[in-house]
Structures are given as C-alpha cells and as structure tokens.
Amino acid sequence: MNQDPWSVFCNEIKQIWQRGDYDLARQELQRIAYGMVGNSVTQEQKNQFTEVMKEFAKIDPLYQEIMAAILPYITENPGIMQSKIYTQLPHWSQEEVRYVLYFANELGHIQRVKKGNSYKLLPPGYTEA
C-alpha cells in the first residue's frame, strides 16, 4: 500500500529529529510551512502539518530553551506586545522567537492575542479584567 507523499514527508522529518538533528528538522519544517500559503495544500494537509510541528516543538531543544527564558517574562508582564519582546531575547533571532511564540500558543503554553500588527502575549489561563 502506497502512502501519500505528504505522509511520507512527515515521516521523513520525524526520522530526522529522532536521529537528534533538531536544527535540520526545524529548518525543513519551517521551509515547508512557508510554502503552505495559498490553495495548493489542502486543509487536511495543513492540519496534519500543524500536528507534526506541534509534536516537534514539544521536544525541540530550541523551543524549550526560549520558553524557559520567555515564560517568566510574559508572566511578569502580561499583555506585553510580541513586537516588544524581541529586545528581551537578544540571543535569538526574531524568526526563532516567532516560531516559539506561535507554537507556544498552539500548545497552550502561552496565549497570543492579535492586536494591530502584533500580538499581545499572556500567560496560560490568564484572563484580563
């Protein structure tokens, strides 16, 4: 039985990170993510890809490292704008921080609420008065 090419690709990426090459896996996943814009990819494929990315983010050392640095800051400053947080994380690129914040929201580790051209960042479970 032949698997569809999308499933084969997802399995290949999983094998890369299971070998411990997190940087290559992240690079490939991000490359694919940027190519998923438009109608060339079905919603089912987008959903499957998001699940693979979430699975990866949970074990990605970069994700864990940035979250360890950023979560206390977000907790102390609920509602800080994402556009303002980059200066608090000078060791990482904006692209790396965006990746972590997006998946932190997807995984329920923070809340990201659209506000203007940026996002308001809140600790998990935080409700505004």
C-alpha positions in Angstrom: 0.0 0.0 0.0 1.4 3.4 -1.0 1.4 6.3 1.4 0.6 9.7 0.0 3.7 11.9 -0.5 2.7 14.2 2.3 2.6 11.4 4.9 6.0 10.1 3.6 7.5 13.6 4.0 6.1 13.9 7.6 7.6 10.5 8.5 11.0 11.5 6.9 11.1 14.7 9.1 10.2 12.7 12.2 13.1 10.4 11.4 15.5 13.4 11.1 14.6 14.6 14.6 14.5 11.2 16.1 18.2 11.0 15.0 18.7 14.1 17.0 19.2 16.6 14.2 16.8 19.1 15.5 18.3 22.0 13.6 17.8 20.3 10.2 14.3 19.1 11.2 13.3 22.7 12.2 14.8 24.1 9.0 12.9 21.7 6.8 9.6 22.2 8.8 9.9 25.9 8.5 10.7 25.7 4.8 7.6 23.7 4.2 5.5 26.0 6.5 6.3 29.0 4.3 5.4 27.0 1.2 2.0 26.1 2.5 0.4 29.5 1.7 -2.4 29.5 -0.8 -4.7 26.9 -2.2 -2.0 24.3 -3.3 -2.3 22.5 0.0 -5.5 21.1 1.4 -6.8 22.0 4.9 -6.3 18.4 5.9 -2.6 18.6 4.9 -2.3 21.9 6.8 -3.9 20.3 9.9 -1.6 17.3 9.6 1.4 19.5 9.2 0.4 21.6 12.3 0.2 18.4 14.3 3.7 17.3 13.2 5.1 20.8 14.0 3.4 20.7 17.5 4.9 17.3 18.1 8.3 18.5 17.1 8.1 21.8 19.1 7.4 19.8 22.3 10.8 18.1 22.1 12.7 20.8 20.2 15.6 22.0 22.4 15.4 25.5 20.9 11.7 25.7 21.8 12.5 24.6 25.4 15.4 27.0 25.8 13.5 30.1 24.5 10.4 29.1 26.5 12.5 28.9 29.7 13.7 32.4 29.1 10.4 34.0 27.8 7.7 32.5 30.0 8.8 34.2 33.2 9.0 37.5 31.4 5.5 37.1 29.9 4.2 36.0 33.4 5.7 39.1 35.0 4.5 41.4 32.1 1.1 40.0 30.9 -0.1 41.7 27.8 3.4 42.6 26.5 3.3 43.0 22.8 5.2 40.4 20.8 6.9 43.2 18.8 8.4 44.5 22.1 9.7 41.2 23.4 12.5 40.6 20.9 14.8 43.1 22.8 14.4 40.9 25.9 15.8 37.9 23.9 18.9 39.1 22.2 20.5 35.6 21.9 17.9 34.5 19.4 16.7 35.8 16.1 13.2 37.2 15.6 12.4 34.3 13.4 13.3 31.8 16.2 11.3 33.7 18.7 8.3 33.9 16.4 8.4 30.2 15.8 8.5 29.5 19.6 5.7 32.0 20.3 3.4 30.6 17.6 3.8 27.0 18.8 3.7 28.1 22.5 0.2 29.4 21.7 -0.7 26.2 19.8 0.4 24.1 22.7 -1.3 26.2 25.3 1.9 27.3 27.0 1.0 31.0 26.4 -1.8 32.9 24.9 -1.2 35.0 21.8 -4.0 37.5 21.0 -3.9 39.5 17.8 -3.7 43.3 18.4 -3.0 45.5 15.5 0.1 44.4 13.6 1.4 42.3 16.5 0.2 40.0 19.3 -0.5 40.5 22.9 1.3 37.8 24.9 -0.3 36.4 28.0 0.5 33.6 30.5 -1.6 30.4 30.1 -5.0 30.7 31.7 -4.6 34.5 32.2 -7.9 36.4 31.9 -7.9 40.2 31.6 -10.1 42.2 34.0 
